[in-house]
C-alpha cells in the first residue's frame, strides 16, 4: 500500500519508470486474489438472495438464556467478506418475552439489545469476573450544560460522579485542563472535596472461586443430569462373605450442579445411601414398569418370526394380525407389497430410489423438540430407532442424554444395525441384546400402515413422525385402528409442528401401553395444552 501512496515525479524519468514498472508488477500479482475475493462475495450474495427469495427460507434463530455469552452483530457491513460481529464478548443477564436482552460487559456496564442482533459465542473458559476499573467513558457522553457529546477534547469528566462538562460551558469558563482530580459544581455543592476524591482508593478486583454463570454446554449437562431425579435405580452387588450377587432397589436424589461430578445420592430401600455420578444413575435406571396387556401378549405370541410381504396375500395376513378387525382394500395391499423392503418399488439399488419412493429426508430439529417437550422420555432406559435414515432423530435424542440404538435397512446409512424393521423377529432379537422401553423414529411414510402397529406390539411407548394426511385422510382400516387406540386412552397426537424440509406439515403419533402410562409419561403442561396434544 505504501508503494501506491508515494507520489511519482514525472521530471525524474528513471525513478518514474522504475516505480511505474514496480506498481504494474504489484497490480499483476494482487489482481487474481482481488478478483477471487470479488467472485466469492458475489457467489455468497447470489446464494443468499436465492435462498431468501425461494419461499422456503427460515432465518437462523438462537435461544439465549441468562449466562450465555454473545456477540453483537455488525450493522454497518458493506460486503460479505467483513466480520459479521463485533469483537467484544458480552454476557446475557436477562431476556424479556418481547426478545430484548440485557447484556453486561466485563466493566460492569449494561446495555439492551434485541436477540435478533446477537450471535452466540462458543469460546471456552471465558473469564466471568466483572471489574469496574475497566469502565471507560462512552463516546456519546453528553455535556451536562449544552447536552451535546461533540468536542470531546474539551470535555472534563467529574472524578466523583463521572458526568461530562465542556470547559467552555462552565461558568466561569475553564481555559486549561486542570491537573489532578476535578469535581463538578454539583458535587462541590454536595460537600465533596478534591482531597477526598484523590485519597479514594480504587476498588479491588473481586475474587471468585467458581464461575457464577456456567456456559450453555454445562447448563445442558446439568439439565440432563437433573432429569434423573426421583427415578428408580437397581444396582447389583456382591456379598464379600458369600460372594453371591444381589440387587438393591433405590431412588436417585439429585444434589445440584454445584456438587461436582458425584451429584447424585442413591437412597436404597434398606436405608443405605450411595453417592454416584449421573452416568452411573443412567446405566442402572429401572425400565418403565408397565406390564403389557394380556391381549397385547397374545397378539405378540401369534406373530411369526418372518413373513413375506412382497405379495399382497402376505401383506393381508400381516395386517390381519397387526390390525385385527380391519378390512384393507386390494389397492392398499398391492401398494404396500410394492414398497416394502425387497418389493418392486422399494429401491432399484442401494442409494438410488425409484420415482415412487421418495429419497430419505431428514427430520428437522424443530420437529423433534416438541416431542421431547411433551413426552418424558428420560424415564426410558433405552430408545430404539428402527428407521434411522440419516440419523437426525437419534442425534437429537442423544443430545438430550438418551441412550439410542439405531437400525436402517439401507446399508449406506449410518446405523448400529442394517435389518428389515418390518419383520417381527427383528424386535425380538434387539430386545434380547439391547433392552429398550420406547421406539422413536420417522419411517418411510409409505410403510406406516405396517411399521406403526408392529412397533406398538414391542414397546410400551411408540412415537412416530407421520405426515398430517396420515390421520386426516386415513383409509377405513387405518381409521378403525386409530379409533380403537383412542378409545382405550393410549393415543396422543402432537400437532402444530413447523413445516419440514420438504414444506410438509407433519405430526407425532404417540401410542402408550395403557392410559395410566400415558398420564405418567406426558408432562404436566403438555396434558393441559390442547393446542399441542390431542389425546
N, C-alpha and C positions, 0 to 999 in steps of 0.2 A: 504494500500500500504506500510506503514511503517513496518508492521509486516513481509512482504515478503522481504523487502530490508535488514533488520537486519541480519547479518551473524550468522550462527549456529556454535557452538563449540562442536564437537563430543566427546571431552575429558570429558565434563560435561554431563554425561548421563541423569541426572534428568532434567536439563534445556533443553537438546537436545530433549528428549521425549516430554516434555511439549510443546515446541514451534512447534515441528513437528505435534503433535496432534491438536494444535490450528490452524495451517495452513491448515490441512486437513479439519477441520470443516469450515473454511472460504471459501476454494475452493468449498466444497459441497454446501455452501449457495449461492455463486455467480455464479456457473456454469449454473443453469437454466436461470438466467437473461441474461448471456452472450450468451447462446445458442439461447434464444428467440430473442435477438438483431441480431444475425447472420442470423436467419431464416427470420426476417423482411427485412434485407438488401438483402438477396438472392431473396426474393419474389419481392422486388421492381426492382431489376436488371432484373429479369426474365420478368416481365410485360413490363418494358421499352424496352427490346430487342425485345419482340414480337410485341410491338406497332410500333417500328421504322422499323422493317423488314416486316411488314404486307403489305406495299404498300399504306395504307390509312393514314399514319402518317402525321400530319401537325404540324410543330413546333409552339410553342406559340409565338405570335407576339404582341408586345405592341407598341403603338404610343406615342411618347414623344414630348412634346412641351416646349417652354421656360416657366420656372416657375415650372415645375414638380420636385418633389423630388424623388431621385432614390438611389438604392444601386448598387455597383459594384459586379458582381459575383465572387466567389472564384474559381480560376482556378486550384488550387493545391489540390482539394479534392481527398482523397484516397478511400472513401466509401460513400454510400448514407446516412449514419447517421450524417454526418457532416453538419453544417450550410451552405446552398448554397451561401450565400452572405457575404460580409464584413459588419462590424458593422457601418462604417461611412456613414452618410447620406449627399448626395451632391445635389446641385440644378442645373437644366439644364439651361444654358444661351442661347444656340442656337443649332440647328440641321441642318446640311447641307443636300442637296438632296442625297448625297452619303451615308448617315447614320452615319456620325461622329458627336458626340455630344460634346459640350464644357461644362464642369462641373466646378462648383465653390464650395469650402467649406466655412465654417464659418470664416476661417482665411484669406480669400480673394485669396488664390492661385487657379489657374485654371489648368485643365488637360483635355485631349481629349480622348474619348473612343468611340468605335463603339457601336451602340444601341443594338447589339446582346449580349453585355456583361453587359447590365443594367437590373435591375429589379425595378418595381415601388415601392415606399414607400407610404403607406397609413396611416402613423401615423398622428393623428390630432394635431393642434396647434403647429407646428414647428416654432422655432424662426428664422426669416429670417435675423436678424441683422448680418452684417459682421464686425468683429473686427480684425484688422491686428495684434493686440498684441498676438493673439492666434497662429500666424505662428511659425513653428519650422523648423529648417534646414532639408533638405532632407537627407535620409540615403545614397543616392548615389551622394552627393555633391562632386565634384572632386576638386583636388588641382589645383590652377592656374598655378603652375610651372610644375609639373610632369604629371598632367592630370588624376591621379588615385584617386578613392574615398576611398581606404583602409586606415588602420591605423588612424581611426577616433579619437583615444585617443590622438594623437599628432596633430590634425587639429585645427588651430586657425581660428576663424571667425572674419572678419573685422566688427567692430561695426558701420561703416559708410556705406559701400556698401553691406555687407553680403556675400562676397566671402570667399572661404576657402583656407588656406595656411598651408602646412605641416611645422612644426617647423624646421625639418632638411633640408627642401628645401629652406628656407630663406637664404639670404646672407647679413650679417653674420648669421649663424645658431643660433636659439634660443634654449637654453637648459632647461629653466624653463617657465612654463605658467605665463605670465605677470598678475599682479594684476590690477584690474580696467579695464578701456576701452583700446582697442588696435585697431590701424588702420593700414592698409596695406601700402606698399610703393607707390602704385599708388594714393591712396587718400592723402597721405602725400605730394607727388609732386604736387597734385592739390590744395594744400593750406589748407586742412582740418587738424585741430589740435585736440589733445586728449581732451583738455579742452572744445572745442565746442561740442564734442560728449557726454561728461559726463554731460554737462549742458542741453543737448537737452532733453525735456520732452517727455514722451510717449504720443501718440495721444489719446485723449479721445474717449471713445466708442460712436459711433453715436447713436443719439436718433431719433427714428421713431415712428410716431403715428399709421400708418396703414401698413399692410404688402405690400411691393412693388410687390410681386409675389403671387397672390392668388392661392390656391390649385386647383387641377384638378376638384374637385366637384363644387367649387364656380364658376370656369370658365364655366362649363357646365350649371349651373343655369343662369349665365349671358347671355350665348348664347341663351338659350331657351327664356329668358325674352326679349332679343333684337329682336327675330323673330316676335314679335307683332307690331313692329314699323311701322307706316303708315296704320295699319288696321282700318277698320271702326268699331265703337262701338255704341251700343244703350243701354241706361240706362233709367230705369223707376224712376220717381219722383212723389211725392205727393205735390200738391199745399197746402201751410199752411193755406190759407184762405178758398178756396172752398173744400179742401180735395179730389180733383179729381186727379186721376192718369194720368200723361202724360209721354211721352217718348221723349228723345232727342238723336239725332244722332251726332256723332263727330268722330274725328280722334285721334288715340293714338300716342303720341310722346315720344320716349324713351330718358331719360336724362343721361343714362350711369350707369355703375355698381357702381360708386362712390357716387351715390345719395342716397344710402341706400335702405330701403325697399320700400319707396314711390318713385319709379324710373320712373314713367310714369305721363305725363300730358295729360289729355283728353281735346282737343280743340273742343268744341261743335260748331255747325254751327251758333248759335246765338251769338258767341263771348265769352261765358263763358269758364273758364278753371278750371279743377278739377285735383288735384294731388292724384293719387291712386297707389296701388301696382300692380305688374304683374298678380297676381291671380285674382284681380278684372277685369282687362282687358280681361283675358282669359274667364271669366264667361260671359261677356257681348259682346263677338265678334259677329258681324253680320255673318250670314251664307253666303255661296257662292251664290251671286245673279246671278243665271243662270236659268231663267225660262225654263222648259222642252219644247221641240218642240211639235207642235200640233200632229204629228204622234206618238210621244212618249206618250203623254197623252191619245190618242185614244187606243194605244196598252195596256196601263196600265188599262184603264177602262174596257177593254174586258176580262181581266183575272178573273177567278172565285176566290172565297175565298179559296177553297180547290180543289185539284184534286188527283185522284187515279193513281199513277204512277207505280203500281205493275203489270200492264198488258201492253203489247205492244200497245194496242189501246189507253190507257190513255197517254202514252209517245208520241204517234204520234200526239194527239190533243194538247199536251203541246208544242211540237216543232213547230207545225203549227202556234201557237200564238207567240212563242218566236223567231223563225227564219222564218218569213214569206217568202215564195218563194223558200224554200229549200225542197228537197225530200229525207229524210233519208231512208236508206235501212232497210229491215226487220231484218237483222242481228244486226244492230245498235240498233233498237228498242228493240229487245229481250235482248241484253246485258245490256242496261240501265234499263230495267224493273227488272232485277235480282239484280242490285247493288244499287238501291235507298233504302233509309231507309224503312225497313219493307219488302224488297224484299227477295228472296230466298237465295241470295249470299251476303247479307249485313253483318250481324253479327249473329252468332249462338246464342250467349248470350252476355250480356254486358262485354266487355273487352277481348273477345276471337274471333279474326277474322277468317274467313274461308280461305282456301288456295287461293281462287281467290280474296280476299280482303286484301291488304297489311295493316300491322299494322301502326298506326299513327306515322309518323316520323317527328321530329321537323325540322322546317326551321332554318338553321344556321344564326347567327347574320351577318356573312359576306355576306349572300344573301339578307338581308333586307336593309343593309346600302345603296347600290346603288339606291334603290327606294327613300329613304329619300334624297339622294344627287341629285336626278333628278327631283322629283315632290315636289312642295312646299305644303306639307300637313298642314303646320301651318296656312294656310288660312281657313282651315276647322274647324268649331266649334266642331264637333264630328265625330268620326270614328267608324264604325260598323265592327266587325269581326264575321261573321256568322258561320265560320268553325274554331274555335279557336284551337281545338286539345289540345295539351299540353300547349298552351298559350305563346309560344315564340314570335310570331309576336306581340301580344298585349303588352308583356313585353317590347320589344324594342321600340314600338311606345310611350308607357307611359314614358319610359326613356328620350325620346326627347320632353316631355311636351305636348303630345297629349292626349285628353280625348277619351278613348276607351271603348266600350260596347261589351261584349263577349257573344257568343252563341255557343253551340255544342250539337249535337243530342245525343251524348254518355253521359249519366249521371255520368259516372266515371271520366270525365274530368272536371277540374275547369273552371267554366264559370258563367256569370250572369244569363243566361237562358239556358234551355235544350229543344229546339224545333226543328222541322224539317224545315231547311232553304230552302227547295225546294218548300214550299207552299207559294203562293203569300200573303196570309193573315198574315204570319209572319212579312214581311216587313211593311205592313200597321200598324200592332199593335205597332211595335217598333218605327215607325215614330211618332205615337201619344204620346207615353210615353217618348221617348228619341230621339229627333231630331238629325239627323246626315247628313253630307254632303259628306262622302266618305265611300266606302266599301273596306277594305283591308283584304285579307285572303289568305290562302293556302288550298283550299278544297281538298277533295279526288279526285285524278286525274281521276278516272273512271266516275265521275259525272260532269265534267267540261262542257260538252255539254248542260247540264241543268242549272248548277249553274251560269255560266257566263252571258248568255243572260237574265236570270231572274234578276240578280243583276243590270244589266245595265238599266233596266226599273225603278229602285227605288233609284238611286243615281246619282248625277252629275259626280262623279269621282269613277271609279271602278278599283282597281288594284288587280290582281290575280296572284299568283305564280304557274306557269304551267311548265311541262317538255318541253324540246325543240321539241320533236316529235309531240306535240300538234299542232304546226304550220307547221313544215317541212313535216310531214306525215299526214296532215289533210285530212279527207274524203271530199267528194264533198259538202255535206250540210254545214259542218263547214267552208270549204274554201270559199264558196259563202258568208257566213255571215261575215267572217273577211274581205273579199274584199269590201263588202258594207261599213263597218265601215271605212276602209282605204280611200275609195273614198270620203267619207264625211269629211275627215280630223280629225276624232275623235279617231284614234287608234295610239298607240305608243308601241313599243316593247323595253324593257330594257334588253339587252343581255350582254354577257361577264361576267356572274356571276361565282364565283368559284363553284367547284363541291360540291354537298350537302352531307348529312350524308350517303346516300346510293351510293355515287360515281356518281350520275346522274347530267348531266348538265341541268340547268333549266333557265327560263327567267321570266320576269314580263310582263304581258299583262295589259296595262292601257287604259281604254276607258273613254273618256270625253263626256259630253253632247253636245259639239259643238267645232268647230275649234277654235273659239276665246277663249273659256275657256281653251283649251289645250295650246294655246300660252301664256295665263296668268299664268297657273299653273306650266309649265316647267321652270326650272331655265335657266338663260341666257347661262351659259356654257354648259348645257345639250343640248340646242337646236342646238348648233354649233358642238357638239362632235358626229360625226356619228358612232364612234366605239361603243358607248354605246346605243344610242337611234336611232331607226328607226321609222319614222312617215309617 
